[in-house]
Amino acid sequence: MTAQSFPDPKSPGLASPAGYVLTLSCADRPGIVHAVSGALLEAGCNIIDSQQYGNSDTGTFFMRVAVETATPFTRLREHLEPVAAGFGLHWQLHRAGAPVRTLILASTAAHCLNDLLFLQRSGTLPIEIPAIVSNHRDLEPLAKFYGIPFYYLPVTPETKAAAEAALLELVAEHDVELVVLARYMQVLSDDLCRHLAGRAINIHHSFLPSFKGARPYHQAHARGVKIIGATAHYVTAALDEGPIIEQEVIRVDHGHSVEKFVAMGRAVEARTLAQAVQWHAEHRVLLDGTRTVVFD
């Protein structure tokens, strides 16, 4: 049994109802929903949303429950722990709406970073951005505009290990819960991927593996493709093959210029990445081996 909890450190006891999100997975068997719901009822919770899924191929059960309760966080945990032990749950309990501390990695392309910053500033995206890290200085003015600390960590074959060590120091220093690769054009080492497993999201164009390498939209235009798109996924040691969170495609045609392909592709990338980050921050994504379960 494993458990992670994220209490509000300022609220050891809550006099008025607060929202929480419980997510869990375990081996599928009868009685899970009944036991979880019963424990929440005994804790004085009002269930406002509940979704579940059983993967018949792996025999794994997944559940996400949103509740409101005046019960203190620690007391709510105490009600859930016997159920977790009895069913072998892998579970997490989060304060609903609490912003997820998110470090963003970027290189020179601004579209994904700018979209995340705007959505966060407007209150649409439930994340808090304590730092932006880049291997170039091109995006430093954008970070300054939003008032977010910018860290320049150049990466070469000789400095890669030191740069990744510095990145991990920033993750620890800023208490980072999620790392987002917003068109960060560096391949992370296997060790770093393992360290960030399940808490790092990347975006790439959906042409892979057909159009690898530089200028993928130019390659797609030259081949006369009719659909372009983007894929947001968790980072793994297998390049661009991590569990997929979100994908989007749009139609293009022979009349579109290369510049139009690039502009349309960048818009899709930004939307797809932002959606994946939002679902992760709302605790709607559960890992299912090489796949994900995404509760809407």
NORZI-V68988 format. One record per residue. RES is the residue in one letter. PHI is phi in radians with two decimals (none if undefined). Layout:
res->(RES;RES)
phi->(PHI;PHI)
//
This chain:
res->(M;T;A;Q;S;F;P;D;P;K;S;P;G;L;A;S;P;A;G;Y;V;L;T;L;S;C;A;D;R;P;G;I;V;H;A;V;S;G;A;L;L;E;A;G;C;N;I;I;D;S;Q;Q;Y;G;N;S;D;T;G;T;F;F;M;R;V;A;V;E;T;A;T;P;F;T;R;L;R;E;H;L;E;P;V;A;A;G;F;G;L;H;W;Q;L;H;R;A;G;A;P;V;R;T;L;I;L;A;S;T;A;A;H;C;L;N;D;L;L;F;L;Q;R;S;G;T;L;P;I;E;I;P;A;I;V;S;N;H;R;D;L;E;P;L;A;K;F;Y;G;I;P;F;Y;Y;L;P;V;T;P;E;T;K;A;A;A;E;A;A;L;L;E;L;V;A;E;H;D;V;E;L;V;V;L;A;R;Y;M;Q;V;L;S;D;D;L;C;R;H;L;A;G;R;A;I;N;I;H;H;S;F;L;P;S;F;K;G;A;R;P;Y;H;Q;A;H;A;R;G;V;K;I;I;G;A;T;A;H;Y;V;T;A;A;L;D;E;G;P;I;I;E;Q;E;V;I;R;V;D;H;G;H;S;V;E;K;F;V;A;M;G;R;A;V;E;A;R;T;L;A;Q;A;V;Q;W;H;A;E;H;R;V;L;L;D;G;T;R;T;V;V;F;D)
phi->(none;-2.21;-2.58;-2.27;-2.38;-2.29;-1.33;-1.44;-1.12;-1.57;-2.25;-1.13;-2.56;-2.04;-1.40;-2.04;-1.01;-2.22;-1.73;-2.38;-2.14;-1.85;-2.13;-2.74;-2.56;-2.98;-1.11;-1.26;-2.84;-1.11;1.70;-1.15;-1.07;-1.07;-1.17;-1.15;-1.08;-1.13;-1.14;-1.16;-1.10;-1.09;-1.45;1.40;-1.63;-1.85;-1.34;-1.84;-2.81;-2.56;-2.37;-2.53;-2.65;-1.99;-1.51;-1.19;-1.25;-1.90;1.21;-1.90;-1.91;-2.24;-2.65;-2.30;-2.25;-1.85;-2.35;-2.16;-2.83;-1.64;-1.20;-1.03;-0.96;-1.12;-1.19;-1.10;-1.03;-1.08;-1.22;-1.51;-1.05;-1.10;-1.16;-1.06;-1.18;-1.18;-1.86;1.12;-1.29;-1.72;-2.40;-2.42;-2.18;-2.12;-1.32;-1.08;1.45;-1.15;-1.15;-1.48;-1.24;-2.22;-1.68;-1.92;-1.80;-2.61;-2.04;-2.14;-1.31;-1.71;-1.10;-1.23;-1.07;-1.08;-1.13;-1.11;-1.13;-1.13;-1.14;-1.16;-1.12;-1.39;1.53;-1.42;-1.89;-1.40;-2.27;-2.11;-1.95;-1.44;-2.84;-2.10;-2.10;-2.53;-1.60;-2.39;-1.74;-0.99;-1.68;-1.05;-1.06;-1.15;-1.08;-1.10;-1.01;-1.55;1.23;-1.97;-0.96;-2.01;-2.06;-1.66;-2.17;-1.11;-2.20;-2.28;-0.94;-1.37;-1.83;-1.00;-1.09;-1.17;-1.13;-1.21;-1.12;-1.14;-1.09;-1.12;-1.11;-1.18;-1.04;-1.24;-1.07;-1.69;0.93;-1.33;-1.76;-2.48;-2.02;-2.04;-1.63;-1.65;1.08;-1.52;-1.59;-2.42;-1.51;-1.33;-1.17;-1.04;-1.11;-1.17;-1.06;-1.16;-1.12;-1.77;-0.94;1.39;-2.44;-2.44;-2.06;-2.10;-2.21;-2.59;-1.22;-1.46;-1.37;-1.01;-1.61;-1.15;-2.20;-1.38;1.53;-1.32;0.91;-1.10;-1.23;-1.15;-1.11;-1.13;-1.10;-1.15;-1.59;1.21;-1.14;-1.91;-2.39;-2.19;-3.03;-2.62;-2.29;-1.88;-2.61;-1.28;-1.39;-2.35;-1.13;-1.38;-0.98;1.00;-2.21;-1.29;-0.97;-1.40;-1.75;-2.66;-2.44;-2.53;-2.27;-2.39;-1.53;-2.26;-2.51;-1.12;-1.43;-1.41;-1.34;-1.02;-1.06;-1.18;-0.98;-1.08;-1.12;-1.15;-1.11;-1.14;-1.11;-1.16;-1.03;-1.09;-1.11;-1.15;-1.13;-1.06;-1.13;-1.10;-1.11;-1.11;-1.07;-1.11;-1.17;-1.59;1.06;-1.80;-1.94;-2.10;-1.33;-2.29;1.19;-1.56;-2.10;-2.22;-1.86;-2.05;-1.52;-1.54)
//
